[in-house]
Amino acid sequence: MDVLTEKKVFRFLVIAVLFFTLMFLMSITSFIFMPIGAYLAAIAVPIVGSGILYYITNPLVNLLEKYKVPRLVGILIVFLLLIAFVFFSVNVLIPIVQEQFNKLVANTPNMARSMEEFFVLWQNRQNYLPESIENAIQNVIDNLNTYVEGITGFLFSFIGQIFSFLFSFVLIPFFLFFMLKDGKKFVPFVTSFLSDKKAKSLAVLLKNVNKTLSSFIQGQFIVSFSVGIMLLAGYLIVDLNYAVMLALFGLVMNLIPFVGPWISAIPAVIIGFFQDPMVGLWTAVIMIVAQQIESNLISPNVMGRVLKIHPLTVITLILAAGAIAGFIGLLFIIPSYAVFKTVISHFYHEWQENQPVGEKKLF
């Protein structure tokens, strides 16, 4: 029996059984955790929002502090820049986007009618088509209005979610201020309750998690902003309708790795072809050039290979997150996975270091 309990596979199975037993007990006593869940849900948006802003603005505060600017003064400068950005968005950017969106919604029936006429004309000019293709085309024509209404409904729902999300931003400035002011005190405070060995281990873990999050958030912000600027410049050059709205949509979608850029390309190219076939063609060229510059020049130099996540893993995670949690899941699945991977890797390496020489394999 002692020999059996010493086997690594047996210990692994025991840990797995205990873990799933704990999950089962938590599921049947969920009423105990409901108040905790409600509390976390209430503060989730301010914490996540302020955390994202913290990783974006903290390098600027640190840079100012490096040049002998008091940290509180640096934080004040950051807040003034944020206020200026909000003022610009409310008074300049949002009205333009709203106007272009209203024009797009008003023009949607005409676009749907033109698409239907194109399908009918194309179908009438074919001498013979396989029945399956004819049925598919006819199905598209019959349900074209439904598709258009679905897309329009999605856009309205998406905008509604953003506005409802913005209402929770009231507490973000308060959270952000204390994160910027006292962020460096968090690790020493947490590790002060642990022994020296465990405190050192936790400090290394938190440092690695912080590096992972900062690499992803700062890198993705710079990459998305750069792509948005390139798209806007290109759209304005080819005189694409709704250029500001489509460039902003591309900027937001680019926050979703791999899949996001292609999602943003679809409406821009379609609108371009409705405006003029050559405009649609040039819009497709702009999208391809912008993505090539982003993937070959900007991303490698800004984000590097810090996350070390295989593209196939990214696509799989995005598909699963989109099906489970929708747009919010698409945004947060990659950093969540990166943090999870960092935590597992940390504990695995610590486990290896604590094993006798020659016994560092799990199986």
N, C-alpha and C positions, 0 to 999 in steps of 0.2 A: 504493500500500500504506500509506503514511504517513497519507493522508487517511482510509483505512478504520480504522486503529487509533486515530485521534483521535475517532471517533464514539462517543457515549456508549452506544449500543445494543451495539456490538461489545465495549466494555469490560465492560458488564454481563454479556454472554454468556460472556466469558472467565472472569469471577469465578464465575459459576454452574457452569461446567464444572470449574473448579479445586475448588470446594466439593464437588461430587458425586464427583469423583475422590478427594478426601480421605476422604469418607464410605465409599467403596468400599474404599480401602486399610485403613481402620480396621476394616471388617467382616471382611476376610480375615486380619487380624492381631489378632483379638479376644482371642486367648489372652494377648497381652501386657498387655491392659487388664483381664483378669479379676481379678488380685489387687487392682488399684485399685478395681474395682467392688465387690469383697467388702469392702474396707476402708470405702468410702463407705456401703455398705449397713449395716455394723455401727454406724457413728456417725450415721446419718441421723436415727434417732428422737431421740437426745439433742440433736442440733443443732437439728432442727426444733422439738421440744418446748420447749427452752430459748429458742429464738428467738421463739416465740409468747409465752411468759411474759415475755420481755424487753420486747417491745413493749407488753404489758399493764401491767407493773409499773414500767417506766422513767419514765413521767410522774410517778408518785408519788415516786420517788427524786429526780427533778429538782425537784419541788415542795418536798420537805423540804430539799433542798440550797439552794433559793432562800431558805428561812427560816433559814439559817445552821446547819442540822443537818449535821454531817459526813457525807460520802457513805457511809462504812462503817457508820455508825449508821443511816442511812436504809435501806441494804441489809439490815441486821439486822432492822429493823422490818418490812420487806417479807417477809422469811423467816418471821418470827413470825406474820404475817397468813396466809401460805400454810400454815404448820403448823396454825394454828387452823382454816382451811378444810378441810384434809385430815382433821383430827380430827372436825370436825362431819360431814363426808361419811361417814366410816367408821362413826361411832357413831350417827348419826341418819338421814341421808339414804339411804344404801345399804340398811340393814335395811328401811326403809319400802318402797323400790322393789322389793327382793327379795320381800318379803311380797306386795305387790300383783301382781308378775309371776307368782308361784306360783299365786295365786288365779285370775289370768287364764288360765293354762295349764290349771288344773283345770276351769275353766268353759268352755273352748273346745269340747269335745264337745257340751255343752248348746246353745251358741250355734249350732253347725253343724246340730244337729238341728232347732232352731227355724227356721233359715233354710230348710232342706230342706222342712219342713212348710209354711212360707209359700209357697214356690214351687209345691208340689203343690196347695195350696188355691187359689191364684190361678189356676193352670192349669185346674183343674177347673171354675172359675166362668166360664171364657171359652167362649162359644158357638162362636166361630170365630177361629182365629189362622192367619196365613200359615205354611206348612210350615217355612219357614226360621227363623221366630221360635220355633216349637215345638221344632225341632231344637236351637236355641241354648239354650233354657231347659232342655231335657232333658239337654243336654251339661253345663250348669252343675250340675244336680242330681246327675248321675252322678259328676261329678268334684269335688264339693264337699269331700269328706273330703281329697282330694288337695291342693286349694287350701289348706285349713286347715292340713294338715301342712306344706305348703310355706312358708306364712307363719310357722308356729311354728318350723320349721327355720331360716328366715332370721333370726328374732329370736335364737335360741340362737347361731347362727353370728356374728351381729353382736355379741352380748355377749361371746362367746369371743374375737373379734378385739380388743375393747376391753381385756379382761383380759390377753391376750398382749401388747398394746401397752403396758399399764401396767408390765409386767415390765421393759421397757427404760427406765423412768423413773428408774432408780437413779442414773444419771450426770447427769440433768438439773440437780439442784441445784448440782453443781460447775460445769457449763457456764454456768448462769445467773449464779452468783456472779461469775465472771470477766467475763462479758458486761456486767453492771451496773457492775463496778468499772473495767474497762479498755476499755469500748466506745468511748469518745471517742478512744482512741489508735489505733484501727484504721486510719482514713483517713490520718492523718499517717504512719503506719508504711508503708502500701502506697505512697503517693505519693512517699515519700522515695527510692525507687529509680528514679524517672522524671525526665525533664527538666521544666523549669518549665511549658512549654506543655502537655505530656501530663499532668503532675501536676494542673494546674488543670482540665483536661477530665475526668480520672477523678474528681476530688473533686466536681465538679458532677454527674457521672453517679451516683456513690454517694449523694450527697445526695438526688437525685431518686428513686432506688430506695428509699432509707430512708423518704422522705416517702410514697411509694406504699404500701409495706408497712405502715407505722404507721397510715396512714389507713384501710386495709382492716381490719387485725387489730383495732385499737382500736375502730373504728366497728362492725364486725360483732359484737365481743364485747358492747359496750354494747347494741346493738340486740337481739341474741339474748337477753341477760339480761332486758331489759325485756319482751320478748314472753313469755318464760317466766314472769315474775312475773304478767303480765296473765292468761295462760292459767290459771295455778294459782288465782288469785283467782276467776276466772270459773267454773272447774270446781268449786271448793269451794262457791260460791254456789248452783249448780244441783244440787249433791250428786252429781256424776258419779263413778261407780266408778273406781278406779285413778287418781285425780286427780293425785297426785304423779308417778307414773310417766309418765302421758301429757303432763303439763306439761314434765317433764324431756326427754321425747322431742321435744316441740315446740321446746324450747330448742336441742337439738342439731341438729335438722333445719333450723332457721332459719339456721344457719351456711351453708347452701347457698342462694345468692340465688335469688329468684323461684320456683323449683321446691320448695325445702324446706318452706315454710309449708303448701303444699297437700298434700305428702306426710304431714305431721304431722296434717293435718285428717282424713284418711280414717279411720284407726283410732279416733280420738276420737269422730267422728260415728257410726260403725258401732256402737261399744260403747254410746254413748248411746241409740241407737234400740233396741238389745237390752234395755237397762235399762228404758227407758220412751220411747215416741215423743216426748213433750214434752221429755224430757231431751235426746234426740237433736237436736230442733229448736233448743233453747236452746244446745246445744253448737255447732251450726253458726253460730248468731248470734254467739256469743262469738268463734269463729274469725274470722268476717268483720270484726267490730268491731276485734279485736286487730290484724289485718293492715292495716286501713284506718288505724288510729292509727300503726302502724309505718311504713307507706309514705308517709303524708302529713305526719306530725309528727316522728317520731323520726329516721328515716333521713335526711331532708333536712337536719336540724339537726346530726346527729352526723357523718354521712359526707359530706354535701354532694355535690358533683359532681366530687370529686377524681379518681376513677378514669376518668370519661368513657367508659364502655363501654356501647354500645347494648344494650338488653334482648334484641334478637334475637341479637346476638353471644353474650350470656351463655347464653341457652337452647341455642344450637348447641354451645357449648363444653361445657355440662353434659351434653348428650346424648352427645357424643363421649367425654368423660372417663368417664362412667358405664359406657359399653360397653367401654372399654379397661381402666380401672383400678378400677372398682367404686366403693365408698363413699369410699375415700381419694382417688380421682381427683376426685370431686364436691367434696370439701373444698378441694383445693389448685389446681384448674384456674383459678379466677378470679384469685387473687393471682399465680399463675405467668404467666398471660396479661398481667396488668397490668404486671408487672416486664418481661416480654419487650417489651411495647409501649413502655414507658419507655426501654429500652435502644435499640430501633430508632429511636425518635423523637429521642433524643439524638444518635446518630451521623448521622442524616439531616440534622438542623439544623446539625451541625458541617460536614457535607459541603457544605451550601448556603452556609455562611459562607465556605468556602474557594474557592468558584467565582467566576470573574470576573463582573462585573455584566452581566446579560443572558443568562447561561448557567446559570441556577439551576434549570432544568427537567430532569428525568431523561430524558424522551423529548420 
